[in-house]
Amino acid sequence: MRAPLAGIVVAAAIGICTHTHDAAAQPTAVACSFYEVEATSGKTPSVDSGIDALLAKRLQKGAFKQWNTFKLLSKLPKSLEKKKTEKLPLKQGGGQATLVEIVDKSQIRMTFAIDDGKGKTLASSTQTVDAGDWLIVVVEQPDKGHILAGTCK
């Protein structure tokens, strides 16, 4: 995990993550959905209806409890090919995701990063996640959080 700025939180949460493959060969790609979410504190707690229900539950626990309002900024479907970095055009800056490897056909190792839109990485994480997992990267700002969450199948 790389944390170049103070106030960066990286968390993994359970969600939906499986991969497709043919029985004869090791898979080399996965289909993913990435959610960009802005987290703030408001008078009335709310979760944007466009946020996946399992992700929404995760955002109301643990390190995310400092916020109570979650607004979907963008949702990006992407196919990730092994060892090829995909750019993620975000509303706030940019992002990238890389499928590092598929492990034992039931886990994937991925790298996620959020940048400032000018190439400076604000947060990144490389993790191996089991089928059913989300990978979540968060950049904390003084009054809000910028969240990039991904799930693959």
Sequence and secondary structure as in RCSB ss.txt:
>XXXX:A:sequence
MRAPLAGIVVAAAIGICTHTHDAAAQPTAVACSFYEVEATSGKTPSVDSGIDALLAKRLQKGAFKQWNTFKLLSK
LPKSLEKKKTEKLPLKQGGGQATLVEIVDKSQIRMTFAIDDGKGKTLASSTQTVDAGDWLIVVVEQPDKGHILAG
TCK
>XXXX:A:secstr
 B  STTEEEEEEE        TTS   EEEEEEEEEEEE  SS EE TTS HHHHHHTTSGGGGG  EEEEEEE
EEEEEEBT EEEEE SSSEEEEEEEEEETTTEEEEEEEEE SSS EEEEEEEEEETTEEEEEEEEETTEEEEEEE
EE 
